[in-house]
Structures are given as structure tokens and as C-alpha cells.
Amino acid sequence: MIPTIPNLDDYAISPQYGFLPMELPLEVLPDPYYNPWEGIVANLQALLLSKRLRGLIRATPVLSTSRLQCPAEWRRAYVLLSFMAHAYVWGGDRPEERVPPPISIPYLKVCRYFELPPVATYSAVCLWNFKPIFRDEPIDSLDNLSTLATYTGSLDESWFYLVSVAIEARGAPTLPLMLNAIAAARNNDSRTVTECLQSLAERLDELGSLLQRMYENCDPHVFYHRIRPFLAGGKNMAEAGLPNGVLFDDGTDQQQYRQHGGGSNAQSSLIQFYDIVLGIEHRPTGEKPRQQSHSGPESTGEGQAPPSRHNFIHEMRTYMPGPHRRFLEHVSNVANVRVFVESHRGNGDLTIAYDACLAMLRALRDKHIQLVSRYIIVTSRESRGSSTRSLSPRAAPQPVRQNIASATSSLSTPDSKSNGNNPNSTGGNGTRSDSKKLRGTGGTALIPFLKQSRDETGEPAIDAWARRILSNAPSGHDGGQSFAALGKTGEQKDGTVEIVGLAGTWAMDDSEGGICHW
């Protein structure tokens, strides 16, 4: 029996707002009982500056979640507790590995309600952390958005979150659009599928334009040194001072350390939806594409998209609210657009529309790599040679602040085991270790993951010209010359990227770093 096409309402998804909540996020919990939480987050910057945050949180009473009356209140509680937890862990001279009961007890209950891990996910900092400036104006415009909570109180931090909010809102109409395309493919309606793909390509182009607006109001140095440290989770943070991760003390002495990645745009259900509905397959980082004919992708059943085998992609779904995660699973079972286009490759309008979607999504990922380069790679290089920078501009005496913005370590890629005796690592002469990789706040090796995800986006292209243009392969690969390839300057076969500039030549995998990424 062919599975039914998902109904958005069944997964708490809106055709107007997409994965953003159907009702606007609450600006404050209505019950005064929760004023202690609201008061801490409202004064977060002052409490961090005065170093009173941890003491105040430890002295806060343990509040019950039983007085949360509706999903909107639970979402607000999740945002408040997420910001409090990360500020507690990262808001001192050294990170604190044990989160006290006033946060841990209610936080773990709220996380269970949403089927989320106890960490500030993409939902906490973006999806449920915004308000429109004017309620009668659309929320897909950055000119009408404001944040509800930030760690630093800076315009840069708000802008960093709001760009993602605007992208989610602008992309929302593509959800019913592409579900309609799936239904049309089942009915052999090529015209409707073509029109849906054309509309999707145009909207993806708009999302790329929104992403590029990040540069307008988010300064790379402010992001790298001030904002990014608070976004980290407890995964791969040994060098930053959390070798075991984070322990949430619920008073039972039965809790174990947890290692979760921080907020990452890989946790965006919207971006994963595009991969699924277009039949894009992501492989474990470093794995080469399997040789297959262009008669269609692997399929587990009639019209189904190939299952993603990328461990990190699947892991990021566990950081999505449960209904959103199940929606993606449902879409995976019915996705048929790529198979349909493959079987109608003689339809020029259809194949061009499909390839245009791949090109626009690949261009979006390419723009994001450029953004990562500016906000992480260049900024990391600019800060080299200076002492570890704290969250305060005044260099403090002892103790020196442990800051993930400058912490470095030799870490393996997410699909390989860490090896402290890596034979490819250099000795103590200060030269680069081959095992050293940039890490995103989600915990994965940053640049290799981003580059491979980008390159995989173009692989399903139908027409030969589109495959050549969207290919990142070197000359002679796959039996052809890759003219007009979209690779970056100095991009090597092994995935490293070298940039030649006035300051010399440097490689993208030469330091640790992180950013919310796709």
C-alpha cells in the first residue's frame, strides 16, 4: 500500500509559518510563579557581567512544570531554561560542568515534553525565540523581526538568530508546495510538478539572498569572540574545559554526563526537507559517491527517496522537536520527485526546473561556506598570536578564561575514531596536525562536512550540462571534463581549501572553530 502524503497539521507545522510555531512565541510566561526564570533571562547580560549569575541560579527555587498550561508556555520555558543553562555553563572564567537542580529538574522535564536533548538547540535560539516588531506585518522580513532572548544583548547576536528565522518564514510556503508536487507526480501530472519545482527554485534563490544579509549587522569578531562561546554544547569540548560533557544534577545522584552538540543549522528541518524532497543523498564525510547509472537513485520502494546514510545528518534530527522529526521521516517514505523527473528526462521544462532547484540549493550552501570562511576561518587567523580572549575586553589575571573561541585540539572527523597517536600528526614543533579539523557548534568537522554537503547537492542533476556545471570533480573524473565547476579557489581533492591572499596562504582546516551550519 502506498503511504499517504503527510498532513502538515498532524505534525504541528503551518503552511504559513512552516516549522516556526503556528502561534507567535510568548514574550513572557503569564503565570507570576515563573517570574524567577523570566527575571534571570531579562537580566542575563548584567548578571554575566557582574558574575552573579551562577550564585543567583543556585539560590533560585526549583520550580515545577505542572503550571505550564499550553504548548506555547512549554516552548517559552524551553527557551528560558536553555539560555539559563548555557549561560551557567559558559558564563564564568571557566566552564561549569555541573548544572544545578533549579535548572536541571525542570529543564529535563521540558526537554522530554518536546523530545529534545537538554541543550540550546536551533529551536531554542531561533525557531521559538523571535517576535514581530509589528504583528500586522509579515515575519519573513528581517525588517520586522526582533529576538526575545540573547546572551550578550548585542545587535550582532540578534541578527545572527533572526537571519535564520527569516529564512524559515520565507521558506514556509515551499512545504505545501512540494507536498503538492509529490501528489502530482503520483498522478503523472508533469505540468504541476514542473510549476512546483520552478517556484521552489525561485524561493531557494530568495533564501540565499537572505543568508547574505548576515554581513549587514553581525560583525565576525563579535560573533567569534562573544556570541559563539555560548552556543557550544558539551560535545568535543575537552580543550575548552569540559572533558566529560555536562552533568544535569536532578538531586538523584543517578544522572550521567551528557555530550550533546550545540545549536546548529543542520538542525533546521526546512533544509533537511529540501534534501529529502529533491532526493539528495548525503554520505558519511569523506566517503566517495557510489557508481550508479543515471536511471535513478537507490530506492526502498515505489517512488521513495534514497535513505540518507550520513550519521551526522541523522543525529541532527534528534535535536529537532519530535513532530518535526517524524514529519521528515514521513516525507522520506513518499518522496518521489527525483524518480519522476528521471523517468521523464525527455521533458525539457521538467528537467531544467529540477536541475535549477539543485543549483539554487547548492548555491545556498556555497554562500554559507563563504560565510563560515569570513566568520570563522579569517577571524581565527586574525586572533592567532594573541592571548586567549575572554568575554571581557579587559585581560583578566588568573584564572585565565577557558574560551571555545580559541581552544584548539586534534579531533577526528565525525565518522572516524579519535586517535591520540595519529601517525599523521606532527610533533611539538608548532606545525599543523593533519587530524586537526574545524568543528561546528553541532560537533562535526566543519569544512569537510560543509563542502561535501554542497557537492552532494548537485549529484542528482539530470541533464549532462547540469551535471558538469554542478560537479566539483577535477578534470577527467567520471569520464569528463568539469568545465565551469563551482569549486572554490585552491580546493584540493582531499577536501582541504587553501586561500591565497595578501597575508599569505592558509588552509581552512588549520584551527578549531564552529558556527551554526548546514
C-alpha positions as CSV (number, residue, x, y, z in Angstrom):
1,M,0.0,0.0,0.0
2,I,1.4,3.4,-1.0
3,P,1.8,5.6,2.1
4,T,-0.3,8.7,2.4
5,I,1.2,12.1,1.8
6,P,1.8,13.9,5.1
7,N,-0.8,16.4,6.5
8,L,1.1,19.4,8.0
9,D,-1.4,19.8,10.8
10,D,-0.6,16.3,12.1
11,Y,2.9,17.4,12.8
12,A,2.3,20.9,14.3
13,I,3.5,22.5,11.0
14,S,1.8,25.5,9.5
15,P,1.5,26.2,5.7
16,Q,2.0,29.8,6.5
17,Y,4.9,29.7,9.1
18,G,6.4,26.3,8.3
19,F,8.4,24.9,11.2
20,L,8.0,28.2,13.2
21,P,5.2,27.9,15.8
22,M,1.7,28.4,14.5
23,E,1.2,31.0,17.2
24,L,3.8,33.6,17.9
25,P,6.2,32.8,20.7
26,L,5.2,34.1,24.1
27,E,7.3,37.1,25.3
28,V,6.8,36.2,28.9
29,L,5.1,33.3,30.9
30,P,1.8,34.6,32.1
31,D,1.9,32.9,35.5
32,P,3.9,35.0,38.0
33,Y,5.1,31.8,39.5
34,Y,7.8,31.7,36.8
35,N,9.0,35.2,37.4
36,P,12.3,33.9,38.8
37,W,13.1,32.4,35.4
38,E,11.9,35.5,33.5
39,G,13.9,37.8,35.8
40,I,17.2,35.9,35.2
41,V,16.9,35.9,31.4
42,A,15.7,39.5,31.3
43,N,18.9,40.5,33.2
44,L,21.2,37.9,31.7
45,Q,23.8,40.4,30.4
46,A,24.0,42.2,33.7
47,L,24.3,39.0,35.7
48,L,27.0,37.7,33.4
49,L,28.9,41.0,33.6
50,S,28.7,41.2,37.4
51,K,29.5,37.4,37.8
52,R,26.3,37.0,39.9
53,L,24.6,34.6,37.5
54,R,25.8,31.2,38.9
55,G,25.1,32.2,42.5
56,L,21.7,33.5,41.7
57,I,20.7,30.4,39.8
58,R,21.9,28.1,42.6
59,A,19.7,30.1,45.1
60,T,16.6,30.0,42.8
61,P,13.9,27.7,44.0
62,V,13.2,24.6,41.9
63,L,10.0,25.4,40.0
64,S,7.5,22.8,38.9
65,T,6.5,22.5,35.2
66,S,2.9,21.5,36.3
67,R,1.7,25.1,35.9
68,L,2.6,25.3,32.2
69,Q,-0.8,25.2,30.5
70,C,-0.2,25.0,26.8
71,P,2.5,24.3,24.1
72,A,3.3,28.0,23.8
73,E,4.1,28.1,27.5
74,W,6.2,24.9,27.3
75,R,8.1,26.5,24.4
76,R,8.8,29.6,26.4
77,A,10.0,27.5,29.3
78,Y,12.4,25.7,27.0
79,V,13.9,28.9,25.7
80,L,14.3,30.3,29.2
81,L,15.9,27.2,30.6
82,S,18.2,26.7,27.6
83,F,19.6,30.2,27.8
84,M,20.0,29.9,31.6
85,A,21.7,26.5,31.3
86,H,24.2,27.7,28.6
87,A,24.9,31.0,30.4
88,Y,25.5,29.0,33.6
89,V,27.9,26.6,31.9
90,W,29.9,29.1,29.8
91,G,29.4,32.3,31.7
92,G,32.4,32.3,34.1
93,D,36.2,32.3,34.0
94,R,36.0,28.6,33.5
95,P,33.1,26.4,32.2
96,E,31.0,24.7,34.8
97,E,30.3,21.1,34.1
98,R,27.5,20.6,36.7
99,V,24.2,22.3,36.1
100,P,22.3,22.7,39.5
101,P,18.8,21.4,40.3
102,P,17.0,24.8,39.8
103,I,17.7,24.4,36.1
104,S,18.2,20.7,35.7
105,I,15.0,19.4,37.2
106,P,12.5,21.5,35.2
107,Y,14.8,21.5,32.1
108,L,14.9,17.8,31.8
109,K,11.1,17.6,32.1
110,V,10.6,20.3,29.4
111,C,13.0,18.5,27.1
112,R,11.1,15.3,27.5
113,Y,7.9,17.1,26.6
114,F,9.4,18.2,23.2
115,E,11.6,15.0,22.7
116,L,14.7,17.3,22.7
117,P,18.1,16.9,24.4
118,P,19.0,19.3,27.2
119,V,20.9,21.8,25.1
120,A,20.2,25.1,23.4
121,T,19.1,23.7,20.0
122,Y,18.2,25.6,16.9
123,S,14.6,25.6,18.2
124,A,15.7,27.4,21.4
125,V,17.7,30.2,19.8
126,C,15.9,30.6,16.5
127,L,12.5,28.9,16.0
128,W,11.0,29.9,19.3
129,N,13.0,33.0,20.1
130,F,11.5,35.8,18.0
131,K,8.7,38.3,17.8
132,P,7.5,40.6,15.0
133,I,8.0,44.3,15.6
134,F,4.5,44.9,14.2
135,R,2.1,42.0,14.3
136,D,0.2,43.1,11.2
137,E,3.4,42.8,9.0
138,P,4.9,39.6,7.7
139,I,7.6,37.8,9.6
140,D,9.6,36.7,6.6
141,S,11.3,40.1,6.5
142,L,14.3,41.0,8.6
143,D,12.9,44.5,8.9
144,N,10.1,43.2,11.1
145,L,11.8,40.8,13.5
146,S,13.3,41.0,17.0
147,T,14.7,38.4,19.4
148,L,13.2,37.6,22.8
149,A,16.4,36.4,24.5
150,T,20.2,36.8,23.9
151,Y,23.3,36.1,25.9
152,T,25.1,39.3,25.0
153,G,22.4,41.9,24.4
154,S,24.1,42.8,21.1
155,L,22.6,43.6,17.8
156,D,25.0,41.2,16.3
157,E,23.6,38.2,18.2
158,S,20.0,39.1,17.5
159,W,20.8,39.5,13.8
160,F,22.6,36.1,13.8
161,Y,19.4,34.4,15.0
162,L,17.0,36.4,13.0
163,V,18.5,35.7,9.6
164,S,17.6,32.0,10.3
165,V,14.1,33.0,11.4
166,A,13.5,35.0,8.2
167,I,14.8,32.0,6.1
168,E,12.4,29.7,7.9
169,A,9.5,32.0,7.4
170,R,10.3,32.7,3.7
171,G,10.7,29.0,3.1
172,A,7.5,28.0,4.8
173,P,5.2,28.1,1.7
174,T,7.5,25.6,0.0
175,L,6.3,22.8,2.3
176,P,2.8,22.5,1.0
177,L,4.2,23.4,-2.5
178,M,6.4,20.3,-2.6
179,L,3.9,18.0,-1.0
180,N,1.7,19.1,-3.9
181,A,4.5,18.2,-6.2
182,I,4.7,14.7,-4.7
183,A,0.9,14.3,-5.2
184,A,1.2,15.5,-8.8
185,A,4.0,13.0,-9.5
186,R,1.8,10.2,-8.3
187,N,-0.9,11.4,-10.8
188,N,1.7,11.7,-13.6
189,D,1.0,15.4,-13.8
190,S,4.2,16.7,-15.3
191,R,3.0,20.3,-15.6
192,T,2.2,20.7,-12.0
193,V,5.5,19.1,-10.9
194,T,7.3,21.5,-13.2
195,E,5.5,24.5,-11.9
196,C,6.2,23.5,-8.3
197,L,9.9,23.0,-9.0
198,Q,10.1,26.4,-10.7
199,S,8.6,28.0,-7.7
200,L,10.9,26.2,-5.4
201,A,14.0,27.3,-7.3
202,E,12.9,30.9,-7.1
203,R,12.3,30.7,-3.4
204,L,15.6,29.0,-2.8
205,D,17.3,31.9,-4.6
206,E,15.5,34.2,-2.2
207,L,16.8,32.2,0.8
208,G,20.3,32.7,-0.5
209,S,19.8,36.4,-0.6
210,L,18.6,36.4,2.9
211,L,21.6,34.5,4.1
212,Q,23.9,37.0,2.6
213,R,22.3,39.7,4.7
214,M,24.2,38.2,7.7
215,Y,27.1,40.6,6.9
216,E,24.9,43.7,7.4
217,N,24.6,43.6,11.2
218,C,26.7,40.7,12.5
219,D,30.4,41.5,13.0
220,P,32.6,38.5,12.6
221,H,34.8,39.4,15.6
222,V,31.8,39.9,17.8
223,F,30.3,36.6,16.7
224,Y,33.6,34.7,17.1
225,H,34.7,36.0,20.4
226,R,31.4,37.0,22.2
227,I,28.5,35.0,20.8
228,R,29.8,31.7,19.6
229,P,31.2,30.6,23.0
230,F,27.7,30.5,24.5
231,L,26.3,28.3,21.6
232,A,28.5,25.3,22.4
233,G,27.2,22.1,23.9
234,G,29.2,19.6,25.8
235,K,30.4,17.5,22.9
236,N,34.1,17.7,21.8
237,M,34.7,20.3,24.4
238,A,37.6,18.8,26.3
239,E,40.0,21.5,25.3
240,A,37.5,24.1,26.3
241,G,37.3,22.7,29.8
242,L,34.5,20.1,29.6
243,P,36.3,16.7,29.1
244,N,33.3,14.7,30.2
245,G,30.5,16.9,28.9
246,V,27.8,18.4,31.1
247,L,26.0,16.8,34.1
248,F,22.5,17.8,34.9
249,D,22.0,17.5,38.7
250,D,18.5,16.4,39.4
251,G,19.2,15.5,43.0
252,T,19.0,11.8,42.5
253,D,22.8,11.1,42.1
254,Q,21.8,8.9,39.1
255,Q,22.5,11.3,36.3
256,Q,25.4,10.8,34.0
257,Y,27.4,13.2,31.9
258,R,25.9,14.2,28.7
259,Q,27.6,15.2,25.5
260,H,25.4,17.0,23.1
261,G,26.3,19.2,20.2
262,G,25.3,22.9,20.4
263,G,22.8,24.7,18.2
264,S,23.4,24.1,14.5
265,N,21.6,25.0,11.3
266,A,21.9,21.3,10.5
267,Q,19.0,21.1,13.0
268,S,16.8,23.1,10.6
269,S,14.0,20.8,9.4
270,L,13.5,23.0,6.4
271,I,16.9,22.4,4.9
272,Q,16.7,18.7,5.5
273,F,13.2,18.8,3.9
274,Y,14.7,20.1,0.7
275,D,17.3,17.4,0.6
276,I,14.6,14.7,1.1
277,V,12.1,16.0,-1.3
278,L,14.7,16.5,-4.1
279,G,16.2,13.1,-3.5
280,I,19.6,14.3,-2.4
281,E,21.7,11.7,-0.7
282,H,24.3,12.6,1.9
283,R,27.1,10.2,2.7
284,P,29.4,10.0,5.7
285,T,32.0,12.7,5.5
286,G,34.9,11.6,3.2
287,E,33.0,8.8,1.5
288,K,33.0,8.9,-2.3
289,P,29.9,8.6,-4.3
290,R,28.9,5.2,-5.4
291,Q,29.0,4.4,-9.1
292,Q,25.5,4.1,-10.4
293,S,23.7,4.8,-13.6
294,H,21.6,8.0,-14.1
295,S,18.5,6.0,-14.4
296,G,17.5,6.9,-10.9
297,P,18.6,6.9,-7.3
298,E,18.5,3.9,-5.0
299,S,15.1,3.4,-3.7
300,T,13.5,1.3,-0.9
301,G,10.1,1.2,-2.6
302,E,7.8,2.8,-5.2
303,G,8.9,6.4,-5.7
304,Q,10.9,6.7,-2.4
305,A,14.0,8.8,-2.0
306,P,17.2,7.0,-1.1
307,P,17.8,6.8,2.6
308,S,20.4,9.2,4.0
309,R,23.4,7.3,5.3
310,H,25.1,10.3,6.8
311,N,25.4,9.7,10.6
312,F,25.6,13.4,11.4
313,I,22.6,14.3,9.4
314,H,20.5,11.7,11.2
315,E,22.0,12.7,14.5
316,M,20.9,16.3,13.9
317,R,17.3,15.1,13.6
318,T,17.4,14.1,17.3
319,Y,17.9,17.8,18.0
320,M,14.6,18.6,16.3
321,P,11.2,18.6,18.1
322,G,9.6,15.2,17.9
323,P,6.8,16.1,15.5
324,H,9.2,17.7,13.0
325,R,11.5,14.7,13.1
326,R,8.6,12.4,12.4
327,F,7.4,14.6,9.5
328,L,10.8,14.3,7.8
329,E,10.6,10.5,8.2
330,H,7.1,10.5,6.7
331,V,8.3,12.7,3.7
332,S,11.2,10.3,3.2
333,N,8.7,7.5,2.7
334,V,6.8,9.3,0.0
335,A,9.4,11.4,-1.8
336,N,9.2,10.7,-5.5
337,V,10.1,13.8,-7.3
338,R,13.6,12.7,-8.4
339,V,12.4,9.4,-9.6
340,F,9.6,11.1,-11.5
341,V,12.0,13.5,-13.2
342,E,14.4,10.7,-14.0
343,S,11.6,8.8,-15.7
344,H,10.6,11.9,-17.7
345,R,14.0,13.1,-18.8
346,G,12.7,13.9,-22.2
347,N,10.6,16.7,-20.7
348,G,13.0,19.6,-21.1
349,D,11.0,22.0,-18.9
350,L,10.7,19.5,-16.1
351,T,14.4,18.5,-16.0
352,I,15.5,22.2,-16.2
353,A,13.2,23.1,-13.3
354,Y,14.6,20.2,-11.2
355,D,18.2,21.0,-12.0
356,A,17.5,24.6,-11.2
357,C,16.4,23.6,-7.7
358,L,19.6,21.7,-7.2
359,A,21.7,24.7,-8.5
360,M,19.9,27.1,-6.2
361,L,20.3,24.8,-3.1
362,R,23.9,24.2,-4.0
363,A,24.4,28.0,-4.3
364,L,22.8,28.5,-0.9
365,R,25.3,26.0,0.6
366,D,28.2,27.7,-1.3
367,K,27.2,31.1,0.2
368,H,27.2,29.5,3.6
369,I,30.7,28.2,3.1
370,Q,31.8,31.7,2.2
371,L,30.1,33.0,5.4
372,V,31.9,30.4,7.5
373,S,35.2,31.4,5.9
374,R,34.6,35.0,6.9
375,Y,33.2,34.5,10.4
376,I,35.4,31.6,11.5
377,I,38.5,31.0,9.4
378,V,39.6,34.6,8.8
379,T,38.7,35.7,12.3
380,S,40.5,32.7,13.8
381,R,43.6,33.6,11.8
382,E,43.3,37.3,12.8
383,S,43.2,36.3,16.5
384,R,46.3,34.0,16.3
385,G,49.3,35.0,18.2
386,S,47.2,36.9,20.8
387,S,46.4,35.5,24.2
388,T,43.2,33.7,24.9
389,R,40.4,36.3,24.7
390,S,37.9,36.3,27.4
391,L,34.3,37.5,27.2
392,S,35.5,40.7,28.8
393,P,37.7,43.0,26.7
394,R,39.9,43.6,29.7
395,A,42.5,40.9,30.0
396,A,42.0,39.3,33.4
397,P,44.7,38.0,35.6
398,Q,44.4,34.5,36.9
399,P,42.4,32.4,36.4
400,V,42.5,32.6,32.6
401,R,39.1,32.1,31.0
402,Q,38.6,28.9,29.1
403,N,37.0,30.1,25.8
404,I,36.0,27.8,22.9
405,A,36.7,30.7,20.6
406,S,40.4,30.0,20.9
407,A,40.6,26.5,22.3
408,T,42.2,24.0,19.9
409,S,42.6,20.3,19.8
410,S,43.3,17.4,17.4
411,L,39.9,15.9,16.7
412,S,38.8,13.3,14.2
413,T,36.0,13.7,11.7
414,P,32.6,12.6,13.0
415,D,32.8,9.3,11.2
416,S,36.2,8.2,12.4
417,K,37.6,7.4,15.8
418,S,39.8,9.9,17.6
419,N,43.4,8.7,17.9
420,G,45.8,10.5,20.1
421,N,48.7,8.7,18.4
422,N,47.8,9.6,14.9
423,P,50.8,8.9,12.7
424,N,49.9,11.9,10.5
425,S,50.1,14.3,13.4
426,T,53.1,16.5,13.7
427,G,55.3,16.7,16.8
428,G,55.6,19.6,19.2
429,N,57.2,22.0,16.6
430,G,54.1,24.0,16.1
431,T,53.3,22.8,12.7
432,R,49.8,21.8,11.7
433,S,48.4,18.4,12.6
434,D,46.6,16.7,9.7
435,S,43.9,15.4,12.2
436,K,43.1,18.9,13.3
437,K,39.7,19.9,11.9
438,L,37.4,22.8,12.3
439,R,34.4,21.9,14.5
440,G,30.9,23.3,14.1
441,T,28.8,24.1,17.2
442,G,26.9,20.9,16.3
443,G,30.1,18.9,16.9
444,T,31.1,17.8,13.4
445,A,34.2,18.5,11.4
446,L,33.2,21.8,9.9
447,I,34.7,22.5,6.4
448,P,34.8,18.9,5.2
449,F,31.1,18.4,6.1
450,L,30.0,21.7,4.5
451,K,31.9,21.1,1.3
452,Q,30.8,17.6,0.9
453,S,27.1,18.5,1.6
454,R,27.4,21.2,-1.0
455,D,28.9,18.9,-3.6
456,E,26.4,16.2,-3.0
457,T,23.6,18.6,-3.7
458,G,24.5,18.7,-7.4
459,E,25.0,15.0,-7.9
460,P,21.3,14.1,-8.8
461,A,21.4,16.6,-11.8
462,I,19.6,15.1,-14.8
463,D,21.0,16.8,-17.9
464,A,24.6,16.4,-18.8
465,W,25.3,20.1,-18.9
466,A,23.8,20.5,-15.4
467,R,25.9,17.6,-14.1
468,R,29.1,19.3,-15.5
469,I,28.2,22.7,-14.1
470,L,27.2,21.4,-10.7
471,S,30.1,18.9,-10.5
472,N,33.0,19.7,-8.2
473,A,35.1,16.9,-9.7
474,P,38.5,17.6,-11.2
475,S,39.3,17.1,-14.8
476,G,38.9,13.6,-16.1
477,H,36.8,12.5,-13.1
478,D,33.8,10.4,-14.1
479,G,35.0,10.3,-17.7
480,G,34.5,14.0,-18.5
481,Q,36.0,17.5,-18.2
482,S,34.4,19.5,-15.5
483,F,34.2,22.9,-17.1
484,A,32.6,25.8,-15.1
485,A,32.9,23.8,-11.9
486,L,31.8,25.7,-8.8
487,G,34.7,24.7,-6.7
488,K,36.5,27.3,-4.5
489,T,39.9,28.7,-5.3
490,G,42.6,26.2,-4.3
491,E,40.1,23.4,-3.5
492,Q,42.0,20.2,-3.3
493,K,40.9,16.6,-3.9
494,D,41.3,15.7,-0.3
495,G,38.8,18.3,0.8
496,T,41.2,21.0,2.0
497,V,40.8,24.5,0.8
498,E,43.6,27.0,0.5
499,I,43.1,30.7,0.2
500,V,45.8,32.9,-1.3
501,G,45.7,36.5,-0.1
502,L,47.8,39.4,1.0
503,A,48.7,37.7,4.2
504,G,50.0,34.6,2.5
505,T,48.4,31.1,2.1
506,W,46.4,29.4,4.7
507,A,44.2,26.3,4.9
508,M,40.6,26.1,6.1
509,D,41.3,23.1,8.4
510,D,44.1,24.7,10.3
511,S,42.3,25.5,13.6
512,E,39.3,24.7,15.7
513,G,36.1,26.7,15.3
514,G,32.4,26.4,14.9
515,I,29.3,28.1,13.6
516,C,25.7,27.1,13.1
517,H,25.9,25.4,9.8
518,W,24.0,23.5,7.1
